[in-house]
Amino acid sequence: MKSLPVVLIALALILPGCGGGTQYKDPAKDKGSAQWGPKEIKDTVSKMVKSMHVYLKEEKKAAYIEVKKIKNLSSEQIDTGMLANELVNNLIKLRIKFIDPSFTKDMMAEIEKGMSGMIDPDSAIPMGQLKSPNFYLAGDVNDNVRNVSGKNVQYIVVTLKLIELRTGMLQWQDQKEFLKSSSKTNVGW
């Protein structure tokens, strides 16, 4: 009989995790957590897109941007590719143009086929139509983590910049900061 309460307690701890089911939530309404997630991505993209769009509109010259790797220099596991993709998605909606160098070899092969006479001249890609980037978009994510009164306090800084290829000059830069405080969880057995 003594084992019955132990079994009931064990079942009470195990069964809630077995309920299963998946719930979808709106990423824009994420309140954040101790780890990097949708809130940080959405807030960063919102600020950077507005700032960069204002700069590019004031420049009044065509921008062809190539995205370079956004470096994760923080202590967290951050997929900076996800951040870059969301930035590009939002900027393209504002008619900002991007160059994707991953297809250059394939495009060159199509141009060569067109020049060989194998392709209908009306649909062949003419020589000299490819665009080169005039800006690189690059950046990094840094953080500083410390313990303050038993809480982990993390200061995260996301910095993005546009470098003009013709001159090598840094033409635009902005940053988004986060200060997150989370309680340490001490789970022991």
trRosetta pair geometry for C-beta under 8 A, 3 or more apart (Angstrom, degrees):
i j d omega theta_ij theta_ji phi_ij phi_ji
1 4 5.7 -33 -164 5 48 118
2 5 7.1 -51 -173 29 43 101
2 6 7.3 36 140 -9 67 111
3 6 5.3 -60 -156 42 50 116
3 7 6.0 52 148 -24 78 104
4 7 5.7 -55 -145 36 31 110
4 8 6.3 30 157 -18 65 106
5 8 5.6 -54 -144 39 33 112
5 9 6.2 34 157 -19 66 105
6 9 5.9 -54 -148 36 29 110
6 10 6.3 30 153 -19 63 107
7 10 5.6 -54 -147 37 31 112
7 11 6.3 31 154 -17 65 106
8 11 5.8 -54 -146 38 30 111
8 12 6.3 34 153 -22 64 106
9 12 5.6 -53 -148 34 31 114
9 13 6.6 26 154 -16 64 106
10 13 5.9 -60 -153 38 31 108
10 14 6.1 17 156 -11 68 114
11 14 5.8 -63 -136 44 31 103
11 15 5.5 31 171 -26 71 113
12 15 6.6 -42 -123 30 20 109
12 16 7.8 23 173 -18 50 100
13 16 7.6 -65 -170 24 23 101
14 17 6.3 -75 -171 40 42 107
14 18 6.5 32 146 -23 76 115
15 18 5.4 -63 -146 34 41 113
15 19 7.4 68 157 -48 66 80
16 19 6.2 -21 -167 -17 40 115
25 29 6.7 -112 164 69 99 107
25 30 7.1 106 117 -78 124 78
26 29 4.4 60 83 12 106 109
26 30 7.8 -144 100 -34 59 69
27 30 5.5 -17 -163 -21 48 117
27 38 4.0 -135 -163 -154 96 145
27 42 6.5 163 135 -54 96 129
28 38 7.7 -101 -61 157 25 120
28 42 5.8 153 -116 -138 60 156
30 37 6.3 -126 161 119 150 115
30 38 4.1 108 13 78 157 117
30 39 4.6 -128 102 -52 103 85
30 42 7.3 143 44 11 109 136
31 39 6.6 -20 130 -76 10 141
32 37 6.7 158 -133 56 49 110
32 39 3.9 -69 -74 42 81 162
32 40 7.1 91 -117 -39 100 80
32 180 7.0 -145 163 -115 132 118
33 37 5.7 46 33 4 103 143
33 39 7.9 148 5 16 63 125
33 182 7.8 45 169 -98 52 139
34 152 7.1 59 -148 74 112 130
34 154 8.0 106 -166 6 67 137
34 180 6.9 144 -133 150 44 131
34 182 4.0 37 -102 -86 102 174
35 76 6.4 146 -149 -147 75 127
36 40 5.1 -70 -150 46 74 153
36 41 7.8 89 169 -42 90 84
36 74 7.7 103 -49 93 138 155
36 76 5.0 128 -9 131 116 152
36 77 7.8 -153 41 76 117 51
36 78 4.9 -2 74 -101 164 99
36 141 8.0 41 -112 174 151 152
36 156 7.4 139 -91 -120 102 161
37 40 6.2 104 53 19 44 98
37 41 7.2 -87 132 -1 31 101
38 41 5.6 -61 -144 41 33 110
38 42 5.8 28 163 -17 72 111
39 42 6.1 -58 -141 40 24 106
39 43 6.1 19 162 -14 63 113
40 43 6.0 -56 -139 41 26 107
40 44 6.0 26 161 -19 63 111
40 156 7.0 -18 -136 101 133 155
40 158 7.7 137 174 -34 100 137
40 178 5.9 -43 -114 -52 101 158
41 44 6.0 -61 -147 38 25 109
41 45 6.1 20 159 -16 64 111
41 82 6.5 -51 -118 123 143 105
41 83 5.5 -137 -127 -99 91 76
41 86 5.9 86 170 33 110 162
42 45 6.0 -57 -143 39 26 108
42 46 6.2 31 158 -24 63 108
42 86 7.8 -93 -89 169 49 153
43 46 5.8 -53 -146 33 28 114
43 47 6.6 20 160 -11 62 107
43 176 6.3 153 124 -177 91 140
43 178 7.5 107 86 -79 145 109
44 47 6.3 -64 -153 40 27 103
44 48 6.0 14 161 -10 67 117
44 83 6.5 -17 92 -146 141 113
44 158 4.9 -5 -127 72 130 160
44 176 4.4 -168 -114 54 71 157
45 48 6.0 -63 -137 45 26 104
45 49 5.8 27 167 -22 66 112
45 83 7.2 -159 -63 -157 96 69
45 86 4.8 -72 -91 125 149 113
45 87 5.5 -144 -123 -81 90 63
45 90 5.7 126 172 3 113 152
46 49 6.4 -58 -143 33 18 107
46 50 6.7 14 160 -13 57 110
47 50 6.2 -65 -156 38 28 108
47 51 6.2 18 157 -14 66 115
47 174 7.0 -155 138 140 100 132
47 176 4.9 139 58 -88 145 115
48 51 5.8 -60 -143 42 30 109
48 52 5.8 22 164 -13 69 112
48 87 6.2 -35 98 -121 132 112
48 158 7.8 -76 -54 118 129 118
48 160 5.3 50 -135 34 133 146
48 174 5.9 171 -114 80 70 124
48 176 6.7 -78 -44 -31 93 119
49 52 6.2 -57 -137 42 24 104
49 53 5.9 26 162 -21 62 113
49 87 6.6 -169 -71 -143 90 67
49 90 4.6 -60 -103 121 149 129
49 91 5.9 -148 -129 -69 93 75
49 94 7.1 149 -178 -8 104 143
50 53 6.0 -61 -145 37 23 110
50 54 6.5 24 158 -20 61 106
51 54 6.0 -56 -154 32 28 110
51 55 6.7 25 152 -16 63 107
51 172 7.6 153 138 179 96 118
51 174 4.4 46 126 -52 161 167
52 55 5.6 -54 -151 37 36 113
52 56 6.2 29 156 -15 69 108
52 91 6.8 -33 95 -105 131 122
52 96 7.7 22 126 -97 112 162
52 160 7.5 -49 -62 110 125 130
52 162 6.9 122 -134 -38 106 126
52 172 6.2 111 -118 136 72 150
52 174 7.2 -123 -53 15 76 130
53 56 5.9 -56 -142 40 30 107
53 57 6.2 31 158 -19 65 107
53 91 7.0 -165 -73 -124 94 80
53 94 5.2 -56 -116 154 128 162
53 96 7.0 -112 -103 -50 79 126
54 57 6.0 -57 -147 37 27 109
54 58 6.4 24 156 -17 63 109
55 58 5.9 -63 -153 38 28 109
55 59 6.4 33 151 -27 65 106
55 162 7.4 174 112 24 146 143
55 171 7.5 131 169 133 131 94
55 172 4.5 69 175 -106 169 138
56 59 5.5 -47 -147 27 35 117
56 63 5.2 -67 -139 -9 118 148
56 96 6.2 49 109 -108 172 111
56 172 8.0 -50 -51 -38 72 160
57 60 7.3 28 170 -66 39 62
59 63 7.1 74 79 -55 145 111
59 171 7.8 38 -94 167 135 134
62 97 7.1 -2 -175 31 92 133
62 134 7.5 99 101 22 78 142
63 96 6.2 -24 80 -153 118 88
63 97 6.5 161 90 48 64 85
63 134 6.5 -123 -140 66 50 107
63 135 5.6 -9 -159 8 98 132
64 97 5.2 -37 -107 103 63 112
64 98 7.3 127 -166 -128 56 14
64 99 5.2 55 165 -37 99 109
64 131 5.0 -138 -132 147 159 126
64 132 6.9 112 95 95 141 37
64 133 5.0 -144 114 -123 90 46
64 134 5.3 86 46 10 86 84
64 135 7.1 155 74 27 45 80
65 91 7.8 -26 47 130 148 152
65 96 6.7 6 10 159 128 107
65 97 7.0 144 17 92 78 55
65 98 5.1 -43 72 -110 85 68
65 99 6.8 -174 81 15 30 81
65 133 6.1 48 -152 -145 14 109
65 134 7.9 -53 -74 57 47 63
65 135 4.7 -30 -106 79 76 105
65 136 7.3 123 -159 -122 71 15
65 137 5.2 39 -179 -25 120 110
65 162 7.2 -69 -118 -127 115 106
66 98 7.1 119 -93 -167 35 74
66 99 4.6 -41 -77 69 87 103
66 100 7.8 159 -126 -86 79 24
66 101 6.2 35 -139 -26 127 108
66 133 3.7 -78 -15 -67 104 159
66 135 7.4 174 25 90 65 53
66 136 5.6 -33 71 -110 89 66
66 137 7.2 -171 86 19 37 78
67 70 8.0 -40 -179 -32 100 90
67 84 5.3 117 177 -169 142 120
67 87 7.7 139 -113 83 132 120
67 88 6.2 -65 -49 -69 145 121
67 98 6.7 0 -22 -152 97 123
67 136 7.8 117 -122 -165 14 63
67 137 4.9 -30 -110 65 63 108
67 138 8.0 144 -166 -75 50 49
68 136 5.0 26 -20 -177 118 111
68 137 6.6 -179 22 78 75 49
68 138 4.2 -12 65 -89 120 94
69 80 6.9 80 -177 97 73 132
69 84 7.9 -80 -136 -57 37 153
69 138 7.3 23 66 -134 45 85
70 80 4.0 -149 83 174 100 127
70 81 7.9 -177 40 -65 99 35
70 83 6.0 -77 67 83 157 122
70 84 5.4 -174 -2 -62 119 105
70 138 6.9 165 -91 -167 57 46
70 139 4.7 -5 -128 70 93 88
70 140 6.4 176 -175 -86 67 30
70 141 6.8 58 151 -21 104 92
70 160 7.3 -35 -114 -101 117 88
71 80 7.0 18 1 -30 2 173
71 139 7.3 -153 27 106 72 44
71 140 4.2 -19 65 -110 94 93
71 141 7.2 -156 97 24 54 67
72 76 7.6 -101 -173 78 119 72
72 77 8.0 43 159 -154 156 27
72 78 4.5 174 -123 62 131 104
72 80 5.2 -154 -50 -36 96 119
72 140 7.4 178 -78 -157 16 72
72 141 5.2 -10 -121 54 60 111
73 140 5.2 19 2 180 114 121
73 141 6.4 173 35 78 69 53
73 142 4.9 -14 82 -94 111 73
73 143 7.9 174 98 13 70 67
74 78 6.1 52 51 -4 125 132
74 141 5.0 -47 -20 122 117 96
74 142 5.9 157 -74 -152 77 18
74 143 3.9 58 -135 4 100 110
74 156 6.5 10 -113 -126 141 94
75 143 5.7 -97 16 74 86 123
75 145 5.6 -61 33 -6 150 133
75 154 8.0 -125 51 -130 115 116
76 143 6.7 59 -1 5 100 155
78 83 7.6 14 164 -22 107 127
78 141 5.7 -56 85 77 162 158
79 82 4.4 59 107 -1 108 112
79 83 7.4 160 103 -8 63 83
80 83 5.1 -47 -155 36 51 117
80 84 6.2 54 146 -21 73 101
80 141 6.4 -158 -93 -3 112 122
81 84 5.5 -51 -145 38 34 112
81 85 6.2 37 155 -21 66 105
82 85 5.8 -51 -145 35 29 112
82 86 6.5 26 157 -15 62 106
83 86 6.1 -60 -151 37 28 107
83 87 6.5 31 151 -21 63 107
83 141 7.8 139 -3 -53 170 129
83 158 7.6 -142 -162 -146 151 139
84 87 5.6 -55 -150 34 32 114
84 88 6.3 29 155 -16 66 107
84 137 7.9 141 -138 109 96 119
85 88 5.8 -56 -147 38 31 109
85 89 6.2 36 154 -23 65 106
86 89 5.5 -47 -143 33 33 116
86 90 6.4 27 159 -13 64 107
87 90 6.2 -66 -153 40 26 104
87 91 6.2 17 157 -13 66 113
87 137 7.5 -171 125 154 141 149
87 160 7.6 164 -124 -117 155 158
88 91 5.8 -60 -140 42 29 107
88 92 6.0 33 160 -24 66 107
88 98 5.7 14 -144 -58 109 164
89 92 6.1 -57 -150 32 24 110
89 93 6.9 27 152 -21 59 104
90 93 5.8 -50 -157 28 35 115
90 94 7.1 22 149 -8 62 106
91 94 5.6 -62 -156 42 41 107
91 96 4.0 -48 164 52 98 134
91 98 7.4 97 94 -49 120 113
92 95 7.5 52 -174 -77 37 15
92 96 6.3 -91 -81 61 35 75
92 97 7.9 74 -116 -101 74 30
92 98 6.7 -60 -78 1 100 115
97 131 7.7 -11 143 102 135 162
99 131 6.0 -133 -93 95 114 97
99 132 7.1 15 -107 -170 164 22
99 133 4.4 -127 31 -66 141 91
100 103 5.7 46 104 11 103 105
101 104 5.2 -12 -163 -25 63 120
103 106 5.0 -58 -166 47 72 114
103 107 5.6 75 135 -27 89 102
104 107 5.7 -58 -146 38 30 111
104 108 6.3 31 156 -21 66 105
104 130 7.5 72 -129 -150 83 148
105 108 5.7 -53 -148 35 31 112
105 109 6.5 34 152 -21 63 104
106 109 5.6 -52 -152 32 33 114
106 110 6.7 34 150 -18 64 103
107 110 5.6 -53 -152 35 36 112
107 111 6.5 37 150 -20 67 103
107 125 7.2 -96 -167 117 81 167
107 130 6.3 111 134 -91 143 121
108 111 5.6 -51 -148 35 34 113
108 112 6.4 35 152 -19 65 105
109 112 5.7 -54 -149 37 31 112
109 113 6.5 34 151 -21 64 103
110 113 5.7 -51 -148 34 33 112
110 114 6.5 35 152 -20 63 104
110 125 5.3 52 124 21 108 132
111 114 5.6 -55 -154 35 32 114
111 115 6.4 28 151 -16 66 107
111 125 5.1 -77 -90 90 69 108
111 126 7.7 12 -136 131 93 12
111 127 5.9 99 -172 -90 122 64
112 115 5.7 -56 -146 39 33 109
112 116 6.4 40 152 -31 65 104
113 116 5.6 -51 -150 25 33 116
113 118 5.4 -70 -173 63 82 117
113 119 5.2 82 130 -31 94 121
113 124 7.6 -150 101 -129 76 96
114 118 8.0 -93 -87 58 21 75
114 119 4.6 -54 -102 56 58 137
114 121 7.7 103 -166 -117 89 48
114 124 3.0 130 -144 -163 110 106
114 125 5.3 -160 -22 43 157 60
114 126 7.2 -116 130 -78 147 33
115 124 7.6 146 -44 180 42 134
115 127 6.8 45 -73 -49 122 110
116 119 7.5 84 57 4 85 86
119 123 6.3 -112 168 83 104 90
119 124 4.3 127 102 -87 121 95
120 123 4.9 50 76 26 103 99
120 124 6.6 -165 84 -31 45 86
121 124 5.3 -41 -131 16 35 121
125 129 6.2 -121 -180 44 90 140
126 129 5.6 101 73 -32 79 118
132 165 7.7 -114 142 81 107 160
133 136 6.5 82 132 -71 142 60
133 165 6.2 113 105 -25 85 144
134 164 6.6 -11 157 -149 79 73
134 165 5.6 -131 -156 32 37 106
134 166 6.5 -2 -153 -24 89 101
135 162 4.7 -14 -168 -168 127 101
135 163 6.6 141 -157 68 67 43
135 164 5.9 -37 -98 -98 75 49
135 165 6.7 -136 -79 -15 21 88
135 171 7.1 -81 -117 39 113 134
136 162 7.2 155 75 -154 45 50
136 163 4.7 -11 54 55 97 100
136 165 6.5 101 -21 -67 91 92
137 160 6.6 -2 -172 -173 90 106
137 161 7.5 166 -149 84 49 41
137 162 5.8 -22 -96 -97 67 71
138 160 7.4 163 90 -152 33 61
138 161 5.9 -22 67 62 78 88
138 163 6.6 3 18 -1 114 115
139 158 6.9 42 155 176 132 73
139 159 5.2 -170 -154 99 96 58
139 160 3.8 -47 -73 -103 146 54
139 161 5.9 147 -81 11 80 71
140 158 7.8 -161 100 -145 39 49
140 159 5.8 4 54 55 73 96
141 156 6.7 -9 -172 -170 93 99
141 157 7.4 165 -154 85 48 47
141 158 5.1 -13 -105 -103 81 76
141 159 7.9 180 -83 22 35 66
142 156 7.3 160 87 -154 46 51
142 157 5.0 -10 62 59 94 95
142 159 7.4 13 7 3 104 107
143 154 5.6 -8 -171 -172 123 96
143 155 6.3 154 -157 81 65 52
143 156 4.6 -21 -99 -100 98 68
143 157 7.2 172 -84 17 46 67
144 154 7.3 160 79 -154 45 50
144 155 4.6 -4 53 54 95 105
145 152 6.3 -12 -166 -170 102 98
145 153 7.2 156 -153 81 52 48
145 154 4.8 -12 -102 -103 82 81
145 155 7.8 -161 -72 24 39 65
146 152 7.7 152 81 -154 31 53
146 153 5.4 -21 66 62 80 96
147 150 7.1 16 -178 -99 99 12
147 151 7.1 153 -155 73 60 35
147 152 6.2 -37 -99 -97 66 53
147 153 7.3 150 -111 16 15 84
147 184 7.9 7 -128 -48 107 129
148 151 5.7 -30 70 63 74 88
148 153 4.8 16 13 -10 118 132
148 181 7.5 -62 59 -126 115 111
150 183 7.3 6 130 -141 93 73
150 184 6.3 -111 174 19 72 112
151 181 5.1 26 150 -174 135 95
151 182 6.4 159 -167 75 90 28
151 183 5.7 -55 -112 -95 85 46
151 184 6.9 -158 -117 -17 33 80
152 181 7.1 161 84 -152 51 47
152 182 5.2 -16 60 62 99 84
152 183 7.8 86 18 172 82 2
152 184 6.1 109 -26 -69 96 82
153 179 7.0 -4 -173 -174 93 85
153 180 7.2 165 -153 86 46 48
153 181 5.0 -10 -103 -101 77 81
154 178 7.6 3 107 108 91 98
154 179 7.5 168 85 -153 50 40
154 180 4.7 -10 58 60 98 98
154 181 7.8 -176 21 -76 67 36
154 182 7.7 3 3 11 108 102
155 177 7.2 -18 -171 -166 82 100
155 178 7.4 164 -155 86 38 56
155 179 5.4 -5 -105 -106 72 77
156 177 6.9 152 83 -158 58 49
156 178 4.3 0 55 55 106 102
156 179 7.8 -163 23 -72 70 33
156 180 7.0 24 -3 1 110 108
157 175 5.5 -2 -173 -177 93 128
157 176 7.5 158 -154 79 48 43
157 177 5.3 -13 -103 -103 74 78
157 178 8.0 -160 -69 25 36 67
158 175 6.2 158 81 -157 50 69
158 176 4.7 -6 56 55 106 92
158 177 7.8 -159 23 -73 69 33
158 178 8.0 43 -8 -4 99 101
159 173 6.7 5 -174 -172 96 101
159 174 7.6 -179 -145 93 58 34
159 175 4.4 -25 -96 -97 72 101
160 173 7.0 178 92 -144 47 57
160 174 6.2 -7 58 59 88 76
160 175 7.4 163 17 -89 63 50
161 170 5.6 -36 -175 -148 129 103
161 172 6.5 166 -153 90 55 58
161 173 4.1 -9 -103 -99 93 89
162 170 7.5 118 78 -162 50 56
162 171 5.0 -52 96 64 100 98
162 172 4.2 29 32 47 111 100
162 173 7.5 -144 23 -63 64 55
163 168 6.7 -13 179 -159 107 39
163 169 7.2 170 -155 87 66 31
163 170 5.7 -38 -101 -98 75 56
163 171 7.0 146 -122 8 21 86
164 167 5.0 22 97 42 116 94
164 168 7.1 -47 79 8 72 12
164 169 5.1 1 43 58 111 81
164 170 8.0 -161 10 -84 80 8
164 171 4.9 79 -33 -35 104 126
165 168 7.4 24 -153 -69 26 49
170 173 6.0 4 170 -39 117 118
